Amino acid sequence: MSEISEILGPEGLLSTCVEGFSYRPQQEEMAQAVLDAMHAGEVLISEAGTGTGKTFAYLVPALVSGQKVVISTGTKNLQDQLFHRDLPRIREALAVPADVALLKGRANYLCIHRMEMTLLEGRLSGRETVDQLMQVKRWSGRTRSGDVAELSEIPEDARIWPLVTSTTENCLGQECESYSSCHLVEARRRAQEADLVVINHHLLCADFALKEEGFGELLPGADCFVVDEAHQLPEVAGSFFGSGVSGRQLLDLCRDIDTEYRREAGDIKAIPEASAVLAKQVRDLRLLFGIDLRRGPWSEIATDSRILAALERMEQQLQEMEELLKAVSARGKGLESCLSRCQSIARTLADLGDDESSNADYIRWFETYRQSFRLNRTPLDISGLFQARMTQHPGSWIFTSATLAVGDSFEHFQRQLGLQEARSALWESPFDYAHQALWFVPRGMPQPRERGYNQAVLEVAVPVIEASRGRAFLLFTSHRALREAAEALEERLDYPLLVQGSMPKGELLARFRKLGNAVLLGTASFWEGVDVRGEALSCVIIDKLPFASPGDPVLQARIDALKKQGGNPFMEFQVPQAAIALKQGAGRLIRDEQDRGVLVICDPRLLKRGYGHVFLESMPAMARTRDLADVVSFFSQPVAAAQEEKV
């Protein structure tokens, strides 16, 4: 028997040491493939269907290999779950004396210096923010890690967090008075010394991007990198290999200039006056973009004389600010840091406004938020950039997810990251989808672009939800469709209705699980990373095939570039992206070998368009129907009888 078989086999170590563990041949095969790739220093791309247990399949080889391993996950929540739940169970069962560490981005750690500066300022607006600052202050005296996730009672988007955490721009580094007790420095030190480090994709890509600018390596050198939820990596990497300027970034600079001026200078009134002018210009620029929240191409800015004039005034004000700060920067590290930030933002703005010839390989676009905006410069193609960074981190690379392949092909993912030479493997889910799930595509649906389509979706959804007795997710491809459905279903359903945006995502899910018969309406953030096991979720209804918005400036630029190269952007990019997104959404339904449920996809293009086969070939082998009566029959069948029939 191999070492992997002795651990993950039917009579292996985990079958006796880990409660609830069940043998899955796909898991054992994947673990062996991962270990082989680690020993050979290879690049492995692996899709492991839902229920394979891919986390154990890479944790076991990571711990027994004797190598230094960095594991990157898609989100901070998955990072915490991996480090605090999955890793301790495997480590204890294997009795491996590996030193492990959790490392997050700097915004996740309390900055003692900035907390003390905020306390000294005494300029917080709003009682709630003041109360939160006092909570942070009390917690700061007892925390060992400084990880702000420990303060779960303060919302993630609370205004206090930017005031008590640092950014790469405002960090004072070794010049900081609190450097010796810095939580981030300590977390990085532990990561450097550990045998296994758990990070997330944002931190992985931040390290890649910062190395180019000579900041040094944030992450420890490793023998192996394991990238879980790898389907998310191309988008995250694209944002980090680009550049941009945001309204919040500029306002933070103005606030820090005011604070450091009072602390280290105080005798040149032109500095706070210039800062106030810049802050007003930033707010005025946001108003010029209009009230709607949107993403648009740079061409919209280039043809709007008001926005161009506002950007020019802002650049001039930054230059004036730079000259004023030069005169006082020697008085303290804080003012010196503000000067450096001012210069960096000015350079980025100049790059953004440069002519098209210097931006031929980049997409320039803007995005507006409720109270801010961001101007972006994103690479058209990151494959070369990503490959260059991989060569700086030699060793084995394992990319894994439940949704990487389109049909049986990994070509789309490989092309995005330049991994054409990688070895690939695909393990189907061990779940018995043919008996556990029913896939319903209703007849008679209009085309998604036709008027009344959203109403037609509801006419399908209501009887299905009645048959499932609630217990359903309705997943939408747009916020507009979600709002229309929420308003209409309020009077048509007798089951509790939970709507994305009405409360934090975690609270919505907790309430959904507790109620047991609720109907949850969600958009993109509920299509993946959501795990509801058992009868509470027995039906997933998807309104449309999840094609990205054709108005998205980044997508449109990539489509144009592919056309110029003689390619077919729809089949080469848009369809594969949508197929992977659909697999993610459908993957919410069956999360356990005891689960049963119905998947409803309302979009008639699935069966009536030539590209529909790409979606069909990418999905699990569920039983299929076009008759509502089969759905009603499925839900009327007792669970015990269904399981008996399966046997």
C-alpha positions as CSV (number, residue, x, y, z in Angstrom):
1,M,0.0,0.0,0.0
2,S,1.2,3.5,-0.7
3,E,1.5,6.1,2.0
4,I,-1.7,7.9,0.6
5,S,-3.7,4.6,0.7
6,E,-2.7,4.0,4.3
7,I,-4.1,7.4,5.2
8,L,-7.1,8.0,2.8
9,G,-7.9,4.4,1.8
10,P,-11.1,2.5,2.9
11,E,-9.3,1.2,6.0
12,G,-6.8,4.0,6.2
13,L,-5.9,6.2,9.2
14,L,-8.5,8.9,8.6
15,S,-11.3,6.3,8.6
16,T,-10.6,5.5,12.2
17,C,-9.4,9.0,13.4
18,V,-11.7,11.5,11.8
19,E,-15.4,11.5,12.7
20,G,-17.7,11.4,9.7
21,F,-14.9,10.5,7.3
22,S,-16.0,8.2,4.4
23,Y,-13.8,6.6,1.8
24,R,-13.9,8.2,-1.7
25,P,-11.7,6.6,-4.4
26,Q,-11.6,10.0,-6.2
27,Q,-10.1,11.6,-3.1
28,E,-7.4,9.0,-2.8
29,E,-6.5,9.3,-6.5
30,M,-6.3,13.1,-6.4
31,A,-4.1,13.0,-3.3
32,Q,-1.7,10.6,-5.0
33,A,-1.6,12.8,-8.1
34,V,-0.9,15.9,-5.9
35,L,1.9,14.1,-4.0
36,D,3.4,12.9,-7.3
37,A,3.3,16.5,-8.7
38,M,4.9,17.8,-5.5
39,H,7.8,15.3,-5.7
40,A,8.3,15.9,-9.5
41,G,8.0,19.7,-9.2
42,E,5.2,19.7,-11.8
43,V,2.2,22.0,-12.5
44,L,-1.0,20.1,-12.0
45,I,-4.5,21.4,-12.8
46,S,-7.2,19.3,-11.2
47,E,-11.0,19.5,-11.1
48,A,-12.6,17.6,-8.2
49,G,-16.4,17.5,-8.3
50,T,-18.5,18.4,-5.3
51,G,-18.1,15.8,-2.5
52,T,-14.7,14.6,-3.6
53,G,-13.1,16.1,-0.5
54,K,-10.4,18.0,-2.3
55,T,-9.3,19.8,0.8
56,F,-8.2,16.6,2.5
57,A,-6.8,15.5,-0.9
58,Y,-4.2,18.3,-0.9
59,L,-3.8,18.7,2.8
60,V,-2.6,15.1,3.4
61,P,0.2,15.3,0.8
62,A,1.1,18.8,1.9
63,L,1.7,17.5,5.5
64,V,3.4,14.2,4.7
65,S,5.7,15.5,1.9
66,G,8.1,17.3,4.2
67,Q,8.1,20.3,1.8
68,K,7.4,23.9,2.6
69,V,3.8,24.5,1.2
70,V,1.8,27.7,0.7
71,I,-2.0,27.1,0.3
72,S,-4.0,29.9,-1.3
73,T,-7.8,30.0,-1.0
74,G,-10.5,32.1,-2.7
75,T,-11.8,34.1,0.2
76,K,-10.9,35.0,3.8
77,N,-13.9,32.9,5.0
78,L,-12.5,29.8,3.3
79,Q,-9.1,30.7,4.6
80,D,-10.4,30.7,8.2
81,Q,-12.3,27.5,7.6
82,L,-9.3,25.7,6.2
83,F,-6.9,26.9,9.0
84,H,-9.2,26.6,12.0
85,R,-11.3,23.5,11.1
86,D,-9.9,21.3,8.3
87,L,-6.1,21.6,8.9
88,P,-6.2,20.9,12.7
89,R,-8.3,17.7,12.1
90,I,-5.8,16.3,9.5
91,R,-2.7,17.5,11.5
92,E,-3.9,15.8,14.7
93,A,-4.9,12.6,12.9
94,L,-1.5,12.3,11.2
95,A,0.4,13.4,14.3
96,V,2.7,15.5,12.1
97,P,4.8,18.1,14.0
98,A,4.4,20.6,11.1
99,D,4.5,24.3,12.1
100,V,1.5,26.0,10.4
101,A,0.6,29.7,10.0
102,L,-2.3,31.8,8.8
103,L,-1.4,35.0,6.9
104,K,-3.8,37.6,5.6
105,G,-3.5,40.9,3.9
106,R,-2.5,43.9,6.0
107,A,-6.0,45.3,6.1
108,N,-7.0,42.3,8.3
109,Y,-4.6,43.3,11.2
110,L,-5.0,46.0,13.8
111,C,-2.4,48.8,13.2
112,I,-1.6,50.1,16.7
113,H,-0.1,53.4,15.4
114,R,-3.2,54.3,13.3
115,M,-5.5,53.3,16.2
116,E,-3.6,55.6,18.6
117,M,-3.6,58.4,16.0
118,T,-7.4,58.1,15.6
119,L,-7.8,58.2,19.3
120,L,-5.7,61.3,19.5
121,E,-7.6,63.0,16.7
122,G,-10.9,62.9,18.4
123,R,-12.7,63.9,15.1
124,L,-14.9,60.9,14.5
125,S,-18.4,61.6,13.3
126,G,-21.3,59.5,14.6
127,R,-21.8,57.8,17.9
128,E,-21.6,54.3,16.4
129,T,-18.1,54.9,15.0
130,V,-16.9,56.2,18.4
131,D,-18.4,53.2,20.1
132,Q,-16.6,50.9,17.7
133,L,-13.3,52.7,18.2
134,M,-13.7,52.1,22.0
135,Q,-14.4,48.4,21.3
136,V,-11.3,48.2,19.2
137,K,-9.3,49.9,21.9
138,R,-10.5,47.4,24.6
139,W,-9.8,44.4,22.3
140,S,-6.3,45.6,21.4
141,G,-5.2,45.0,24.9
142,R,-6.1,41.3,24.9
143,T,-5.6,40.1,21.3
144,R,-2.6,38.1,20.4
145,S,-3.0,37.9,16.6
146,G,-4.5,41.4,16.0
147,D,-6.8,39.7,13.4
148,V,-9.8,42.0,13.1
149,A,-12.0,38.9,12.4
150,E,-11.9,38.3,16.1
151,L,-14.2,41.4,16.5
152,S,-17.1,39.7,14.7
153,E,-19.6,42.1,16.3
154,I,-18.3,45.0,14.2
155,P,-19.4,44.7,10.5
156,E,-16.8,44.1,7.9
157,D,-17.7,47.3,6.1
158,A,-17.8,49.5,9.2
159,R,-16.2,52.9,8.8
160,I,-13.8,52.3,11.7
161,W,-11.7,49.7,10.0
162,P,-9.7,51.9,7.6
163,L,-8.9,54.2,10.6
164,V,-7.3,51.4,12.7
165,T,-5.7,49.3,9.9
166,S,-2.9,50.2,7.5
167,T,-2.4,50.1,3.7
168,T,0.9,49.7,1.8
169,E,0.7,53.5,1.2
170,N,0.2,54.7,4.8
171,C,2.3,52.1,6.6
172,L,5.4,53.7,8.2
173,G,7.4,50.5,8.2
174,Q,10.4,50.2,10.4
175,E,10.2,54.0,11.2
176,C,6.9,53.4,13.0
177,E,7.0,53.8,16.8
178,S,4.9,50.7,17.2
179,Y,6.9,48.5,14.8
180,S,8.2,46.2,17.6
181,S,4.7,45.2,18.6
182,C,3.2,45.2,15.0
183,H,0.7,42.4,14.5
184,L,1.3,42.3,10.7
185,V,5.1,42.0,11.2
186,E,4.6,39.2,13.7
187,A,2.2,37.3,11.4
188,R,4.7,37.6,8.5
189,R,7.5,36.4,10.8
190,R,5.4,33.3,11.7
191,A,4.7,32.7,8.0
192,Q,8.4,32.8,7.1
193,E,9.2,30.2,9.8
194,A,6.2,27.9,9.1
195,D,6.2,24.6,7.2
196,L,2.7,25.3,5.8
197,V,1.1,28.7,5.3
198,V,-2.5,29.4,4.5
199,I,-3.1,32.6,2.5
200,N,-5.7,33.9,0.0
201,H,-5.6,34.8,-3.7
202,H,-5.5,38.5,-3.0
203,L,-2.4,38.1,-0.9
204,L,-0.8,35.8,-3.4
205,C,-1.3,38.2,-6.2
206,A,-0.3,41.2,-4.1
207,D,3.0,39.5,-3.5
208,F,3.4,38.9,-7.2
209,A,2.7,42.5,-8.1
210,L,4.8,44.1,-5.3
211,K,7.9,42.1,-6.2
212,E,8.0,43.9,-9.5
213,E,8.3,47.3,-7.6
214,G,11.1,46.1,-5.4
215,F,9.2,45.9,-2.1
216,G,10.7,42.4,-1.4
217,E,8.8,39.2,-0.9
218,L,5.9,39.2,1.4
219,L,5.3,35.5,1.2
220,P,7.9,32.9,2.3
221,G,9.7,31.0,-0.4
222,A,8.0,27.6,-0.8
223,D,8.6,24.2,-2.5
224,C,4.9,24.0,-3.5
225,F,2.0,26.3,-4.0
226,V,-1.6,24.9,-3.8
227,V,-4.2,27.2,-5.3
228,D,-7.7,26.2,-4.2
229,E,-10.9,27.7,-5.8
230,A,-8.5,28.4,-8.7
231,H,-11.3,29.4,-11.1
232,Q,-11.3,32.8,-9.2
233,L,-7.6,33.4,-9.8
234,P,-7.6,35.0,-13.3
235,E,-9.9,37.8,-12.2
236,V,-8.0,38.5,-9.0
237,A,-4.7,38.4,-10.8
238,G,-6.0,40.9,-13.4
239,S,-6.8,43.5,-10.8
240,F,-3.4,43.2,-9.2
241,F,-1.4,43.3,-12.4
242,G,-3.1,46.6,-13.3
243,S,-3.2,49.9,-11.6
244,G,-5.8,52.5,-10.5
245,V,-6.8,55.4,-8.4
246,S,-9.9,55.6,-6.2
247,G,-11.8,58.4,-4.6
248,R,-11.4,56.7,-1.2
249,Q,-7.6,56.5,-1.7
250,L,-7.5,60.2,-2.4
251,L,-9.7,61.1,0.6
252,D,-7.6,58.9,2.8
253,L,-4.5,60.8,1.7
254,C,-6.1,64.1,2.5
255,R,-7.1,62.9,5.9
256,D,-3.7,61.6,6.7
257,I,-2.0,64.8,5.4
258,D,-4.2,66.8,7.9
259,T,-3.3,64.4,10.7
260,E,0.4,64.3,10.1
261,Y,0.5,68.1,9.5
262,R,-0.9,68.8,12.9
263,R,1.4,66.2,14.5
264,E,4.6,67.1,12.8
265,A,4.3,70.6,11.3
266,G,1.4,72.9,12.1
267,D,3.0,76.2,10.9
268,I,2.2,76.2,7.1
269,K,-1.5,76.8,6.7
270,A,-1.3,76.3,3.0
271,I,-1.0,72.5,3.6
272,P,-4.4,71.9,5.2
273,E,-6.0,74.5,2.8
274,A,-4.6,72.6,-0.2
275,S,-5.8,69.3,1.3
276,A,-9.3,70.7,1.7
277,V,-9.4,71.8,-1.9
278,L,-8.2,68.3,-3.1
279,A,-10.9,66.6,-1.0
280,K,-13.6,68.8,-2.5
281,Q,-12.4,68.1,-6.0
282,V,-12.6,64.4,-5.3
283,R,-16.2,64.6,-4.1
284,D,-17.1,66.9,-7.0
285,L,-15.7,64.4,-9.5
286,R,-17.8,61.7,-8.0
287,L,-20.9,63.8,-8.6
288,L,-20.0,64.4,-12.3
289,F,-20.2,60.6,-12.9
290,G,-23.9,60.7,-12.0
291,I,-25.9,58.9,-9.3
292,D,-26.0,55.5,-10.9
293,L,-23.6,52.7,-9.9
294,R,-21.9,51.6,-13.1
295,R,-18.8,50.4,-14.9
296,G,-17.9,52.2,-18.1
297,P,-15.1,52.4,-20.7
298,W,-12.5,55.2,-20.7
299,S,-14.0,56.5,-24.0
300,E,-16.9,57.9,-21.9
301,I,-14.5,59.9,-19.9
302,A,-12.6,61.0,-23.0
303,T,-15.7,62.5,-24.5
304,D,-16.9,64.3,-21.3
305,S,-15.2,67.7,-21.1
306,R,-16.5,68.3,-17.5
307,I,-14.8,65.1,-16.2
308,L,-11.6,65.7,-18.2
309,A,-11.4,69.2,-16.8
310,A,-12.0,67.9,-13.2
311,L,-9.2,65.3,-13.6
312,E,-6.9,68.0,-14.9
313,R,-7.6,70.2,-11.9
314,M,-7.1,67.3,-9.6
315,E,-3.7,66.5,-11.2
316,Q,-2.7,70.2,-10.8
317,Q,-3.8,70.1,-7.1
318,L,-1.7,67.0,-6.5
319,Q,1.3,68.7,-8.0
320,E,0.8,71.7,-5.7
321,M,0.3,69.4,-2.7
322,E,3.6,67.6,-3.7
323,E,5.5,70.9,-3.6
324,L,4.1,71.9,-0.2
325,L,4.9,68.4,1.3
326,K,8.5,68.5,-0.1
327,A,9.1,71.5,2.1
328,V,8.1,69.7,5.3
329,S,8.7,66.0,4.6
330,A,12.0,65.9,6.5
331,R,10.1,66.8,9.7
332,G,8.7,63.3,10.2
333,K,8.1,59.9,8.7
334,G,4.4,60.5,8.4
335,L,4.7,63.6,6.2
336,E,7.4,61.8,4.1
337,S,5.0,58.9,3.6
338,C,2.2,61.3,2.5
339,L,4.6,62.9,0.0
340,S,5.5,59.5,-1.5
341,R,1.8,58.6,-1.8
342,C,1.0,61.9,-3.4
343,Q,3.7,61.3,-6.0
344,S,2.6,57.7,-6.7
345,I,-1.1,58.7,-7.2
346,A,0.0,61.5,-9.6
347,R,2.1,59.1,-11.6
348,T,-0.8,56.6,-11.9
349,L,-3.2,59.4,-12.9
350,A,-0.7,60.5,-15.6
351,D,-0.5,56.9,-16.9
352,L,-4.3,56.6,-17.0
353,G,-4.7,59.8,-19.0
354,D,-1.9,59.0,-21.4
355,D,-2.6,58.4,-25.1
356,E,-3.7,55.1,-26.5
357,S,-0.3,54.0,-27.8
358,S,1.1,53.5,-24.3
359,N,-2.1,51.8,-23.2
360,A,-2.4,49.3,-26.1
361,D,-2.0,46.3,-23.9
362,Y,-4.3,47.7,-21.2
363,I,-8.0,48.3,-20.7
364,R,-8.9,51.7,-19.2
365,W,-12.2,51.9,-17.5
366,F,-14.0,53.4,-14.5
367,E,-16.4,52.2,-11.8
368,T,-18.7,54.2,-9.5
369,Y,-19.8,53.3,-6.0
370,R,-22.3,55.0,-3.8
371,Q,-19.9,57.6,-2.4
372,S,-16.7,56.9,-4.4
373,F,-15.2,56.0,-7.8
374,R,-12.3,54.1,-9.2
375,L,-10.3,54.7,-12.4
376,N,-8.6,51.5,-13.6
377,R,-5.9,50.3,-15.9
378,T,-6.2,46.5,-16.4
379,P,-4.0,44.2,-18.6
380,L,-5.8,42.7,-21.6
381,D,-4.0,39.4,-21.1
382,I,-2.3,38.4,-17.9
383,S,-1.0,35.0,-19.0
384,G,2.5,36.3,-19.7
385,L,2.6,38.3,-16.5
386,F,1.5,35.4,-14.5
387,Q,4.0,33.0,-16.0
388,A,6.8,35.4,-15.3
389,R,5.8,35.5,-11.6
390,M,5.5,31.7,-11.5
391,T,9.1,31.4,-12.7
392,Q,10.2,33.6,-9.7
393,H,8.6,31.0,-7.4
394,P,10.0,27.7,-8.8
395,G,8.6,24.4,-7.5
396,S,5.3,22.6,-7.9
397,W,2.0,24.3,-8.5
398,I,-1.3,22.7,-7.8
399,F,-4.5,24.4,-9.2
400,T,-7.7,22.9,-8.0
401,S,-11.5,23.7,-7.9
402,A,-14.8,22.0,-8.4
403,T,-15.2,24.1,-11.6
404,L,-12.2,24.4,-13.8
405,A,-13.1,22.3,-16.9
406,V,-15.6,23.2,-19.6
407,G,-16.8,19.8,-20.6
408,D,-13.7,17.7,-20.3
409,S,-11.3,20.5,-21.4
410,F,-9.2,22.8,-19.3
411,E,-8.2,24.9,-22.3
412,H,-10.0,28.0,-21.2
413,F,-8.4,28.1,-17.7
414,Q,-5.0,27.2,-19.2
415,R,-5.1,29.9,-21.7
416,Q,-6.0,32.6,-19.1
417,L,-2.9,31.9,-17.0
418,G,-0.5,30.6,-19.6
419,L,-0.6,27.0,-18.3
420,Q,-0.7,25.1,-21.6
421,E,2.1,22.8,-20.6
422,A,0.5,21.8,-17.3
423,R,-0.7,18.2,-16.5
424,S,-4.4,18.0,-15.9
425,A,-6.8,15.6,-14.3
426,L,-10.5,15.5,-13.6
427,W,-12.4,13.5,-10.9
428,E,-16.2,13.3,-11.1
429,S,-18.3,13.9,-8.0
430,P,-18.9,10.7,-6.0
431,F,-22.5,11.8,-5.5
432,D,-25.2,9.8,-7.3
433,Y,-26.8,12.7,-9.2
434,A,-29.0,10.5,-11.3
435,H,-31.0,9.5,-8.1
436,Q,-30.3,12.5,-5.8
437,A,-31.2,15.3,-8.3
438,L,-33.6,16.2,-11.0
439,W,-32.9,18.8,-13.6
440,F,-36.0,20.7,-14.8
441,V,-35.9,22.9,-18.0
442,P,-39.5,24.3,-18.4
443,R,-41.2,24.4,-21.8
444,G,-42.6,27.5,-23.5
445,M,-40.2,30.1,-22.0
446,P,-39.7,33.3,-24.0
447,Q,-36.2,34.4,-24.9
448,P,-34.4,36.2,-22.1
449,R,-34.4,39.5,-24.0
450,E,-38.1,39.5,-24.6
451,R,-40.4,41.7,-22.5
452,G,-42.1,39.7,-19.8
453,Y,-39.2,37.2,-19.3
454,N,-38.8,37.9,-15.6
455,Q,-42.6,37.4,-15.1
456,A,-42.3,34.1,-17.0
457,V,-39.5,33.0,-14.6
458,L,-41.8,33.7,-11.7
459,E,-44.7,31.7,-13.2
460,V,-42.3,28.7,-13.3
461,A,-40.8,29.4,-9.9
462,V,-43.9,29.7,-7.8
463,P,-45.4,26.1,-8.5
464,V,-41.9,24.6,-8.1
465,I,-41.4,26.4,-4.7
466,E,-44.9,25.2,-3.7
467,A,-43.9,21.7,-4.5
468,S,-40.6,22.0,-2.7
469,R,-42.3,23.6,0.3
470,G,-40.0,26.6,0.3
471,R,-36.4,25.4,0.9
472,A,-35.2,27.1,-2.3
473,F,-32.5,29.4,-3.7
474,L,-33.5,31.7,-6.6
475,L,-30.3,32.8,-8.2
476,F,-30.4,35.8,-10.6
477,T,-27.9,37.2,-13.1
478,S,-28.9,40.8,-12.3
479,H,-29.9,42.9,-9.3
480,R,-32.8,44.4,-11.3
481,A,-34.4,40.9,-11.9
482,L,-33.9,40.1,-8.2
483,R,-35.7,43.3,-7.1
484,E,-38.6,42.6,-9.5
485,A,-38.9,39.1,-8.2
486,A,-38.7,40.1,-4.5
487,E,-41.5,42.6,-5.0
488,A,-43.7,40.1,-6.9
489,L,-43.1,37.1,-4.6
490,E,-43.9,39.0,-1.4
491,E,-47.6,38.5,-2.0
492,R,-47.5,35.1,-3.8
493,L,-45.6,32.9,-1.4
494,D,-46.5,31.7,2.1
495,Y,-42.9,30.9,2.9
496,P,-40.3,33.2,4.5
497,L,-38.6,35.4,1.9
498,L,-35.0,36.3,2.4
499,V,-33.5,38.9,0.0
500,Q,-29.9,39.7,-0.7
501,G,-29.1,43.1,0.6
502,S,-31.7,43.1,3.4
503,M,-29.1,41.9,5.9
504,P,-25.4,40.7,5.8
505,K,-24.8,37.5,3.8
506,G,-23.8,35.4,6.8
507,E,-26.9,36.4,8.7
508,L,-29.1,35.6,5.7
509,L,-27.6,32.1,5.4
510,A,-27.9,31.5,9.1
511,R,-31.6,32.4,9.0
512,F,-32.2,30.3,5.9
513,R,-30.7,27.2,7.6
514,K,-32.6,27.9,10.9
515,L,-36.0,28.5,9.2
516,G,-35.9,25.3,7.2
517,N,-38.6,26.4,4.7
518,A,-37.3,29.7,3.5
519,V,-36.8,31.1,0.0
520,L,-33.6,33.0,-0.6
521,L,-33.1,35.4,-3.5
522,G,-29.5,36.2,-4.4
523,T,-27.2,37.3,-7.2
524,A,-23.5,36.7,-7.9
525,S,-22.2,36.3,-4.3
526,F,-24.6,33.4,-3.7
527,W,-23.6,31.5,-6.8
528,E,-20.5,30.1,-5.1
529,G,-18.9,29.6,-1.8
530,V,-22.2,28.8,-0.1
531,D,-22.7,25.5,1.6
532,V,-26.2,24.5,2.9
533,R,-26.5,20.8,3.6
534,G,-29.6,18.9,4.3
535,E,-33.3,19.5,3.5
536,A,-33.2,23.3,4.2
537,L,-32.0,23.7,0.6
538,S,-33.8,21.3,-1.7
539,C,-34.3,23.4,-4.8
540,V,-32.1,25.8,-6.8
541,I,-33.8,28.0,-9.5
542,I,-31.6,29.9,-12.0
543,D,-33.2,32.6,-14.1
544,K,-30.7,32.8,-17.0
545,L,-27.5,31.4,-18.3
546,P,-24.9,33.5,-16.5
547,F,-23.3,35.4,-19.3
548,A,-21.3,38.4,-18.2
549,S,-22.9,41.7,-19.0
550,P,-22.1,42.7,-22.6
551,G,-21.8,46.3,-21.3
552,D,-18.9,45.5,-19.1
553,P,-15.9,47.5,-20.3
554,V,-13.3,44.8,-19.4
555,L,-15.2,42.1,-21.2
556,Q,-15.9,44.3,-24.2
557,A,-12.2,45.1,-24.6
558,R,-11.2,41.4,-24.4
559,I,-13.9,40.6,-27.0
560,D,-12.5,43.3,-29.3
561,A,-8.9,42.0,-28.8
562,L,-9.9,38.4,-29.6
563,K,-11.7,39.5,-32.8
564,K,-8.6,41.4,-33.9
565,Q,-6.6,38.2,-33.4
566,G,-9.1,36.3,-35.7
567,G,-10.7,34.4,-32.8
568,N,-14.3,33.7,-31.8
569,P,-14.7,35.6,-28.5
570,F,-18.2,34.2,-27.9
571,M,-17.2,30.5,-28.0
572,E,-13.6,31.0,-26.8
573,F,-14.3,33.2,-23.8
574,Q,-18.0,34.1,-23.1
575,V,-19.4,30.6,-23.3
576,P,-16.7,28.9,-21.2
577,Q,-16.9,31.7,-18.5
578,A,-20.7,31.2,-18.3
579,A,-20.4,27.4,-18.2
580,I,-18.1,27.6,-15.2
581,A,-20.4,30.1,-13.5
582,L,-23.4,27.8,-14.1
583,K,-21.6,24.8,-12.6
584,Q,-20.9,27.0,-9.6
585,G,-24.6,28.0,-9.2
586,A,-25.8,24.4,-9.8
587,G,-23.3,23.2,-7.3
588,R,-25.2,24.8,-4.4
589,L,-27.9,22.0,-4.7
590,I,-26.2,18.7,-3.7
591,R,-23.7,19.2,-0.9
592,D,-23.9,15.8,0.8
593,E,-24.5,12.2,-0.2
594,Q,-27.9,12.3,1.6
595,D,-29.1,15.5,-0.1
596,R,-31.9,15.5,-2.7
597,G,-33.1,18.3,-4.8
598,V,-34.3,19.9,-8.0
599,L,-32.3,22.2,-10.3
600,V,-34.4,24.5,-12.4
601,I,-32.8,26.4,-15.3
602,C,-35.4,28.7,-16.9
603,D,-33.3,29.8,-19.9
604,P,-34.6,28.2,-23.2
605,R,-31.2,28.9,-24.9
606,L,-29.8,25.9,-23.0
607,L,-31.7,23.5,-25.4
608,K,-32.3,25.7,-28.4
609,R,-29.0,27.2,-29.2
610,G,-26.0,25.4,-30.7
611,Y,-23.7,26.3,-27.8
612,G,-26.1,24.7,-25.3
613,H,-24.2,21.5,-25.5
614,V,-21.2,23.1,-23.9
615,F,-23.3,23.8,-20.8
616,L,-24.9,20.4,-20.9
617,E,-21.6,18.6,-21.1
618,S,-20.2,20.6,-18.2
619,M,-22.9,19.7,-15.7
620,P,-23.3,16.6,-13.5
621,A,-25.2,13.6,-14.9
622,M,-28.6,14.5,-13.4
623,A,-32.0,13.0,-14.4
624,R,-33.7,15.5,-16.7
625,T,-37.3,16.5,-17.3
626,R,-39.3,19.2,-19.0
627,D,-42.5,18.4,-17.1
628,L,-43.6,20.1,-13.9
629,A,-45.4,16.9,-12.9
630,D,-42.1,15.1,-12.5
631,V,-40.9,17.9,-10.2
632,V,-44.0,17.5,-8.0
633,S,-43.6,13.8,-8.0
634,F,-39.9,14.1,-7.0
635,F,-40.8,16.2,-4.0
636,S,-43.8,14.1,-3.0
637,Q,-41.6,11.0,-2.7
638,P,-40.5,10.5,1.0
639,V,-36.8,10.8,1.6
640,A,-36.5,7.3,3.0
641,A,-38.3,5.8,-0.1
642,A,-35.9,7.8,-2.4
643,Q,-32.9,6.4,-0.6
644,E,-34.3,2.9,-0.7
645,E,-34.9,3.2,-4.5
646,K,-31.3,4.4,-4.9
647,V,-30.0,1.3,-3.2
